[in-house]
């Protein structure tokens, strides 16, 4: 298929990439520490990287619009997600991992390999299960031991509960973090279109504090 028209992104292969280049780049310029930043699915990668690597160079993390990927997906497809993942696995096993699955995408289709990577192992990717409230498994989030900043827009976000509820859950379950600051950007959507400067100013003020 035309990869330019699909979203192909392997969580299993590159979850560590969310932090490593920034860390290495900063260190090469004499910085002994770094704060990591992720947006949307990037928040999953940052959280997973920090939980797995325990990188002592990471002194903080900014999680911009962490996505409840399973909650959002369950609201957007008519066919059970389990069936879509099963079809994707069959394609991957037959060497057709780049085949597109239109119903699995958000704005653009996802490849079969991406579907398996993102939805095939919930223990690795269901890191922000806000849809489940306090019943969710927040073990990865709870394992983070550095200061966190968590932001969400107030419209068209990748969560299925009210934004303030999602932020409260993030703060409550990041129980090992010495400080968790939450920010709701009023009027901002998942990509903060038209509200970029407000998001940047809020994050910069918190990081520099």
C-alpha positions as CSV (number, residue, x, y, z in Angstrom):
1,X,0.0,0.0,0.0
2,X,0.9,3.7,-0.1
3,X,2.8,4.2,3.2
4,X,2.6,7.9,2.7
5,X,-1.2,7.6,3.3
6,X,-1.0,5.4,6.4
7,X,0.3,5.6,9.9
8,X,3.0,3.0,10.6
9,X,4.6,3.2,14.0
10,X,5.8,0.2,16.1
11,X,5.5,0.7,19.8
12,X,7.4,-2.4,20.5
13,X,10.4,-1.4,18.3
14,X,10.7,2.2,19.2
15,X,9.1,3.0,22.6
16,X,12.6,3.8,23.9
17,X,13.2,6.3,21.0
18,X,10.9,8.8,22.7
19,X,13.6,9.6,25.2
20,X,17.0,8.4,23.9
21,X,17.8,10.9,21.2
22,X,16.9,13.8,23.4
23,X,19.0,12.5,26.2
24,X,22.0,11.7,24.0
25,X,21.7,15.1,22.2
26,X,21.6,17.0,25.4
27,X,24.5,15.0,26.9
28,X,26.6,15.7,23.8
29,X,26.2,19.4,24.5
30,X,27.2,19.1,28.1
31,X,23.9,18.6,29.8
32,X,24.0,15.9,32.4
33,X,20.2,15.7,32.7
34,X,17.1,16.1,30.5
35,X,13.3,16.4,30.8
36,X,11.4,14.2,28.3
37,X,8.3,15.2,26.4
38,X,5.7,13.2,24.6
39,X,2.5,14.0,22.9
40,X,-0.5,11.6,22.5
41,X,0.9,8.2,21.7
42,X,4.3,9.6,22.5
43,X,3.2,9.8,26.2
44,X,2.9,6.0,26.2
45,X,6.4,5.7,24.8
46,X,7.9,8.2,27.3
47,X,6.2,6.5,30.3
48,X,7.2,3.1,29.1
49,X,10.8,4.2,28.5
50,X,11.1,5.7,32.0
51,X,9.5,2.7,33.7
52,X,11.8,0.2,31.9
53,X,15.1,2.1,31.7
54,X,15.1,4.0,35.0
55,X,17.4,6.4,33.2
56,X,19.1,8.6,35.8
57,X,19.5,11.4,33.3
58,X,15.8,11.9,33.1
59,X,14.8,14.5,35.7
60,X,11.3,15.2,34.6
61,X,8.6,14.4,32.0
62,X,6.0,16.4,30.2
63,X,3.0,14.3,29.0
64,X,1.0,16.3,26.5
65,X,-2.5,14.9,25.9
66,X,-1.8,11.3,27.0
67,X,-4.2,9.1,25.0
68,X,-6.6,6.5,26.4
69,X,-6.0,4.5,23.3
70,X,-8.4,1.6,24.1
71,X,-11.1,3.9,25.3
72,X,-11.0,6.2,22.3
73,X,-10.9,3.2,19.9
74,X,-13.9,1.5,21.5
75,X,-15.9,4.6,20.8
76,X,-14.9,4.7,17.1
77,X,-15.4,1.3,15.6
78,X,-18.4,-0.9,15.2
79,X,-16.5,-4.2,15.0
80,X,-14.9,-5.5,18.2
81,X,-11.3,-4.4,18.6
82,X,-10.4,-8.0,19.3
83,X,-11.5,-9.0,15.9
84,X,-9.6,-6.2,14.2
85,X,-6.4,-7.2,16.1
86,X,-6.9,-10.9,15.1
87,X,-7.2,-9.9,11.4
88,X,-4.1,-7.7,11.8
89,X,-2.1,-10.6,13.3
90,X,-3.1,-12.9,10.4
91,X,-1.8,-10.3,8.0
92,X,1.4,-9.8,9.9
93,X,2.0,-13.6,10.1
94,X,1.5,-13.9,6.4
95,X,4.1,-11.2,5.7
96,X,1.6,-8.5,5.0
97,X,2.3,-6.2,7.9
98,X,2.2,-3.1,5.8
99,X,-1.4,-3.8,4.6
100,X,-3.8,-1.0,5.6
101,X,-6.7,-1.5,7.9
102,X,-8.9,1.6,7.4
103,X,-11.3,1.0,10.3
104,X,-8.4,0.9,12.7
105,X,-7.2,4.4,12.0
106,X,-8.0,7.8,13.5
107,X,-7.5,10.3,10.6
108,X,-5.6,7.9,8.4
109,X,-5.6,4.1,8.2
110,X,-3.2,2.1,10.3
111,X,-1.0,-0.7,9.0
112,X,-1.6,-4.3,10.3
113,X,1.8,-4.2,12.1
114,X,0.9,-0.9,13.8
115,X,-2.5,-2.3,15.0
116,X,-0.8,-5.4,16.5
117,X,1.9,-3.2,18.1
118,X,-0.6,-0.7,19.6
119,X,-3.4,-3.0,20.6
120,X,-2.0,-6.5,20.7
121,X,-0.5,-6.3,24.2
122,X,-2.6,-4.0,26.5
123,X,-0.2,-4.5,29.4
124,X,2.3,-2.4,27.4
125,X,0.1,0.2,25.8
126,X,-3.0,0.7,28.0
127,X,-1.0,3.0,30.2
128,X,-3.6,5.7,30.6
129,X,-6.9,3.8,31.1
130,X,-8.9,6.8,32.2
131,X,-12.1,5.2,30.9
132,X,-11.9,2.7,33.8
133,X,-11.5,5.4,36.5
134,X,-9.7,4.1,39.6
135,X,-10.3,0.5,38.5
136,X,-7.7,0.9,35.7
137,X,-4.2,-0.5,35.8
138,X,-1.9,2.5,36.3
139,X,1.2,0.5,37.3
140,X,3.5,2.1,34.7
141,X,2.3,5.6,35.6
142,X,2.7,4.8,39.3
143,X,6.3,3.6,38.8
144,X,7.5,7.0,37.6
145,X,9.7,8.6,40.2
146,X,10.4,12.0,38.6
147,X,8.3,15.2,38.5
148,X,5.5,15.1,35.9
149,X,3.5,17.7,34.0
150,X,0.3,16.4,32.4
151,X,-1.7,18.5,30.0
152,X,-5.0,18.1,28.1
153,X,-7.0,20.3,25.9
154,X,-10.7,20.8,26.8
155,X,-12.2,19.8,23.4
156,X,-11.9,16.8,21.1
157,X,-9.4,15.1,23.3
158,X,-8.2,11.5,23.2
159,X,-10.0,10.6,26.4
160,X,-13.6,9.4,27.0
161,X,-14.1,11.0,30.4
162,X,-14.2,14.7,31.3
163,X,-10.8,16.3,31.0
164,X,-10.7,17.3,34.6
165,X,-11.5,13.7,35.7
166,X,-8.7,12.4,33.5
167,X,-6.2,14.9,34.9
168,X,-7.3,14.0,38.4
169,X,-6.8,10.3,37.7
170,X,-3.3,10.9,36.3
171,X,-2.3,12.9,39.4
172,X,-3.8,10.4,41.8
173,X,-2.1,7.4,40.2
174,X,1.3,8.9,39.6
175,X,1.9,8.0,43.2
176,X,5.7,7.7,43.1
177,X,6.3,11.1,41.5
178,X,7.4,13.8,43.9
179,X,5.2,16.3,42.1
180,X,2.5,16.1,39.5
181,X,1.3,19.3,37.8
182,X,-1.8,19.1,35.7
183,X,-2.9,21.7,33.1
184,X,-6.2,22.0,31.2
185,X,-5.7,24.3,28.2
186,X,-9.1,25.9,27.8
187,X,-10.4,25.6,24.2
188,X,-7.5,23.6,23.1
189,X,-8.0,20.3,21.2
190,X,-5.8,17.2,21.0
191,X,-3.2,19.1,18.8
192,X,-3.8,22.5,20.5
193,X,-4.6,24.1,17.2
194,X,-4.7,27.8,17.8
195,X,-3.6,27.4,21.4
196,X,0.0,26.4,20.8
197,X,1.4,29.5,22.5
198,X,-0.7,29.0,25.6
199,X,0.5,25.4,25.9
200,X,4.1,26.4,25.3
201,X,4.0,29.2,27.9
202,X,2.4,26.9,30.5
203,X,4.9,24.1,30.0
204,X,7.9,26.5,29.9
205,X,6.9,28.2,33.1
206,X,6.5,24.8,34.9
207,X,9.7,23.4,33.5
208,X,11.7,26.5,34.4
209,X,10.2,26.8,37.9
